[in-house]
């Protein structure tokens, strides 16, 4: 896994590494995630999305179909995301629903 550098200008807001993921009533599982986000000037809000790897294997079954909400917890916080699809490798693609589970740019205008 690659660690993000401390230089805020070289890397986008995001997180890559292990996270606790909770789906419905299932116990949390630890899986690798890749999350990133950016400010969308047209909508005027911060949006985040990402990939959750090996979720089906960790859960033991595929309860995370498109539209399923899951909670992602990283060392920096928790956020809710919705499954938007599967990629070719079986990873779950997610779109953030709440504030992201990683630090974001400074919110000087109350947009986050």
Secondary structure as a PSIPRED ss2 file (coil, helix, strand):
# PSIPRED VFORMAT (PSIPRED V4.0)

   1 X C   1.000  0.000  0.000
   2 X C   1.000  0.000  0.000
   3 X C   1.000  0.000  0.000
   4 X C   1.000  0.000  0.000
   5 X C   1.000  0.000  0.000
   6 X C   1.000  0.000  0.000
   7 X C   1.000  0.000  0.000
   8 X C   1.000  0.000  0.000
   9 X C   1.000  0.000  0.000
  10 X C   1.000  0.000  0.000
  11 X C   1.000  0.000  0.000
  12 X C   1.000  0.000  0.000
  13 X E   0.000  0.000  1.000
  14 X E   0.000  0.000  1.000
  15 X E   0.000  0.000  1.000
  16 X E   0.000  0.000  1.000
  17 X E   0.000  0.000  1.000
  18 X E   0.000  0.000  1.000
  19 X E   0.000  0.000  1.000
  20 X E   0.000  0.000  1.000
  21 X E   0.000  0.000  1.000
  22 X E   0.000  0.000  1.000
  23 X E   0.000  0.000  1.000
  24 X C   1.000  0.000  0.000
  25 X C   1.000  0.000  0.000
  26 X C   1.000  0.000  0.000
  27 X C   1.000  0.000  0.000
  28 X C   1.000  0.000  0.000
  29 X E   0.000  0.000  1.000
  30 X E   0.000  0.000  1.000
  31 X E   0.000  0.000  1.000
  32 X E   0.000  0.000  1.000
  33 X E   0.000  0.000  1.000
  34 X E   0.000  0.000  1.000
  35 X E   0.000  0.000  1.000
  36 X E   0.000  0.000  1.000
  37 X E   0.000  0.000  1.000
  38 X E   0.000  0.000  1.000
  39 X E   0.000  0.000  1.000
  40 X E   0.000  0.000  1.000
  41 X C   1.000  0.000  0.000
  42 X C   1.000  0.000  0.000
  43 X C   1.000  0.000  0.000
  44 X C   1.000  0.000  0.000
  45 X E   0.000  0.000  1.000
  46 X E   0.000  0.000  1.000
  47 X E   0.000  0.000  1.000
  48 X E   0.000  0.000  1.000
  49 X E   0.000  0.000  1.000
  50 X E   0.000  0.000  1.000
  51 X E   0.000  0.000  1.000
  52 X E   0.000  0.000  1.000
  53 X C   1.000  0.000  0.000
  54 X C   1.000  0.000  0.000
  55 X H   0.000  1.000  0.000
  56 X H   0.000  1.000  0.000
  57 X H   0.000  1.000  0.000
  58 X H   0.000  1.000  0.000
  59 X H   0.000  1.000  0.000
  60 X C   1.000  0.000  0.000
  61 X C   1.000  0.000  0.000
  62 X C   1.000  0.000  0.000
  63 X C   1.000  0.000  0.000
  64 X C   1.000  0.000  0.000
  65 X C   1.000  0.000  0.000
  66 X C   1.000  0.000  0.000
  67 X C   1.000  0.000  0.000
  68 X C   1.000  0.000  0.000
  69 X E   0.000  0.000  1.000
  70 X E   0.000  0.000  1.000
  71 X E   0.000  0.000  1.000
  72 X E   0.000  0.000  1.000
  73 X E   0.000  0.000  1.000
  74 X E   0.000  0.000  1.000
  75 X C   1.000  0.000  0.000
  76 X C   1.000  0.000  0.000
  77 X E   0.000  0.000  1.000
  78 X E   0.000  0.000  1.000
  79 X E   0.000  0.000  1.000
  80 X E   0.000  0.000  1.000
  81 X E   0.000  0.000  1.000
  82 X E   0.000  0.000  1.000
  83 X E   0.000  0.000  1.000
  84 X E   0.000  0.000  1.000
  85 X E   0.000  0.000  1.000
  86 X E   0.000  0.000  1.000
  87 X C   1.000  0.000  0.000
  88 X C   1.000  0.000  0.000
  89 X C   1.000  0.000  0.000
  90 X C   1.000  0.000  0.000
  91 X C   1.000  0.000  0.000
  92 X E   0.000  0.000  1.000
  93 X E   0.000  0.000  1.000
  94 X E   0.000  0.000  1.000
  95 X E   0.000  0.000  1.000
  96 X E   0.000  0.000  1.000
  97 X C   1.000  0.000  0.000
  98 X C   1.000  0.000  0.000
  99 X C   1.000  0.000  0.000
 100 X C   1.000  0.000  0.000
 101 X C   1.000  0.000  0.000
 102 X C   1.000  0.000  0.000
 103 X C   1.000  0.000  0.000
 104 X C   1.000  0.000  0.000
 105 X C   1.000  0.000  0.000
 106 X C   1.000  0.000  0.000
 107 X C   1.000  0.000  0.000
 108 X C   1.000  0.000  0.000
 109 X C   1.000  0.000  0.000
 110 X C   1.000  0.000  0.000
 111 X C   1.000  0.000  0.000
 112 X C   1.000  0.000  0.000
